[in-house]
């Protein structure tokens, strides 16, 4: 999946199936590809198109800005982290104000504590940094070299490496500090704190059914904000009914696909057989009038046959069905909670099924139905971006109307622009503070009185709303936005969003569309967290008394996840319920481990000799592996299985507090006299049991899918994957693997051409990989690489940096050898060289099978080498060292914790 997305991306980007970099010969990406900060494997990356104009002056100006932002961000990031780890300075920050360092909170809250003199010092230092150096074009400071020893060197290459490392660290720090600002602003704490939600309306119904960890009570739409128990109960009834209908509907989609349809007639009078009814939405058109009558009558019966008024059992979803109720109140609560969770899942599932069915006209969303898709009508419009292409899941363009498309595009542009402004409006006051003075002098309302986020809405004066609406109206009526005008396409004449060059204007508008879409997602997320937490930036610290911590020292709690209960089973904090579920988990795990071994063992060791049932003439050899075995087990066999299960249940005292309640049945392999050793064994068993539960479900899935215990490949006799399954490079356990569908056309000619390319890429990658590794282990050749240039082998650094040291004659030799490899062999279809056999003894043999084995091994090694060399390029470009030398990270925050 990752591979095919990447392939789509590079193909869409370059117009070549393999995204050939040679297609970028005139690309603006190449204009600055030798600058600092260009790192493998991405290379020069400018998704916003800032360098599209090719201006070195603009590039240098932006690079200066990037360096400064990175340096400030590194200092800010360390300023967040250091006081948390090392503590704060002793003594006073401002003796005259009586302000100690210990009084200054971490994070954004510190801004309010800095004295005026402190701000003066900060601003003075910033001014000093700006004016104390000549930063005009071409000076060392323009390239970030301010003469600080840690960031410069007398050796130009060493200085370049240091500045490149600084750029990379600065970029990382810019991401880090934004994340820190986000959680600090969200929670009011430098490291977040959930405990601040004590008065949250989210807690009003937090003990109701359906509240599950880790989300807890979740009401993003604010339905329960009024705290009305009556409204909550009414909505809960509705949710239960919708969930039950959705569970039935989901099963109704799935079951006919797996089990087939009923025999006979659905409506004898209409001559309509069950087999005539298609799956999915199309079935609606086939249901007879009498069928609709029965459906409606049953729905009415469900509604009126029970008293569902407030306080009745039915009002809470208990209709007396045995499977959904119980005499034990806790058991009934557990069942109803499970039903709620399953119903929510089913509501999501059925909506997805309706979506793909309605989109494709097939119950299972057959992609082949998109040959004349309306999704392609507008695929060359602005905003269509690789790798997704034109994406319209809601089907707005299904009518193919260019007029409607243009109208919606105008709307999208405006929404994006408003969202970009709104997003900045959330962020800016948190970082820069608010304007001084009054927002409304007549109302005595200061800017400082206006809270951030949604709460600000209640503070805006009537005159403010008038100004907002007037400005919106001005934007709408001051431009002719009729079809075909520049404004209709989003060009309002703002210099930053337009250009005299049509291509440049198109690029800018496309970038704006993309940024606007991102901003729409961002502002919705900000609204969500603001509405959820009552704070513009939310607060994580309220989890101090989380029920997730109640059982965090129990067996089965493993790093890095810790105690994990996404279904919220332990939310009630009941140790009795936890112990009962733990017993169940242990038993399920043990059964799954036995079942998994039961699948695997007969395949490896064979089956028992003799008869399973002499009276029935049934041999062990007659019992198939997997699910099909169920039909062969005699009645006496089922009796033995059930009797053994009953024995396991009743032969041990499993009441609370007994060894068996904790899974210790006295089996030597699972217990020990040493309590720690016993704990370790039981914890390992729990982990193995969880793995086995996943494994056996997977085995059931492939068995049910293919009719074979191992998902027998023989069932795919007509699969296009089989066209080339006997070719070199097909390896167990994956077999022939072509996720991108390159071989779907079945063309042997195309396959052979791609195989040649793969072999060559693999060989080059194997040589390149060895070229990285060997000099590190064996050292370099003695003497000169180029006597005329006075260049020794020892002078050539390892890795990507070596490229700059290869003499022109060296490049000539490399290119000449590549040309020789290409033209010295006949590589036309059917020749040995076309299959990778160039006559090198190490890669061929007189024995055809030995030769095939060698070439297959070479393919596998080449694939591994392609992955390896990409990884090496990445770490080399990232660290400036062929091996991603950890020593280059001397100031890395990763070292702060390690050395403590």
Secondary structure, 3 states (H helix, E strand, C coil): CHHHHHHHHHHHHHCCCCCCHHHHCCCHHHCCCCCCCCECCCECCCCCCCCCCCCHHHHHHHHHHHHHHHHHHHHHHHHHHHHHHHCCCCCEEECCCCEEHHHCCCHHHHHHHCCHHHHHHHHHHHHHHHHCCCCCCCCCHHHCCCCCHHHCCCCHHHHHHHHHHHHHHHHHHHHHHHHHHHHHHHHCCCCCCEHHHCCCHHHCCCCCCCCECCCECCCCCCCCCCCCHHHHHHHHHHHHHHHHHHHHHHHHHHHHHHHCCCCCEEEHHHCEEHHHCCCHHHHHHHCCHHHHHHHHHHHHHHHHCCCCCCCCCHHHCCCCCHHHCCCCHHHHHHHHHHHHHHHHHHHHHHHHHHHHHHHHCCCCCCHHHHCCCHHHCCCCCCCCECCCECCCCCCCCCCCCHHHHHHHHHHHHHHHHHHHHHHHHHHHHHHHCCCCCEEECCCCEEHHHCCCHHHHHHHCCHHHHHHHHHHHHHHHHCCCCCCCCCHHHCCCCCHHHCCCCHHHHHHHHHHHHHHHHHHHHHHHHHHHHHHHHCCCCCCCECCCCCHHHCCCCCCCCECCCECCCCCCCCCCCCHHHHHHHHHHHHHHHHHHHHHHHHHHHHHHHCCCCCEEECCCCEEHHHCCCHHHHHHHCCHHHHHHHHHHHHHHHHCCCCCCCCCHHHCCCCCHHHCCCCHHHHHHHHHHHHHHHHHHHHHHHHHHHHHHHHCCCCCCHHHCCCCHHHCCCCCCCCECCCECCCCCCCCCCCCHHHHHHHHHHHHHHHHHHHHHHHHHHHHHHHCCCCCEEEHHHCEEHHHCCCHHHHHHHCCHHHHHHHHHHHHHHHHCCCCCCCCHHHHCCCCCHHHCCCCHHHHHHHHHHHHHHHHHHHHHHHHHHHHHHHHCCCCCCHHHHCCCCHHHHHCC
